[in-house]
Amino acid sequence: MQKPTGVMLIAILYIIGAILSLLAGVAAFLFGGALMMHAAAYGYPVRGIAGGFGAFLGVILLMVGVFSLIVAIGLFGMKNWARIIAMALSAIGAVFGLLAVFALMVHFAIILAFWQMVKIAINVLIVWYLNQPTVKQAFGA
């Protein structure tokens, strides 16, 4: 059976997200160190807090990037575990996106709320698409 085009598009989205997360992780390492050096040069009492936070954030972002890459590879390989993980992550993303919309509406950030609604729609479409009978069959579920 041929791989569904939608699954390949979702896998590509995961690869894009992985690349962005990996780049952001490296940037967090660099920014944390640069912030610590800048603060020390001006005598601010930041000490290792900025560098530690940059390293912590960098590790988290690198782990997210690697995890996204693993899910993308699983989707390309038509692994059912990758389909389930992608659905779970999309459902979680939709719930958190909905919470973000409510928070943005309180602050009257209409454009950002609209962007969040677009992301919610994409997440809901991913869950819906990966639950279609033909897609499930392609994954062997």
Order of alpha helices (4+ residues) and beta strands (2+ residues): alpha-alpha-alpha-alpha-alpha
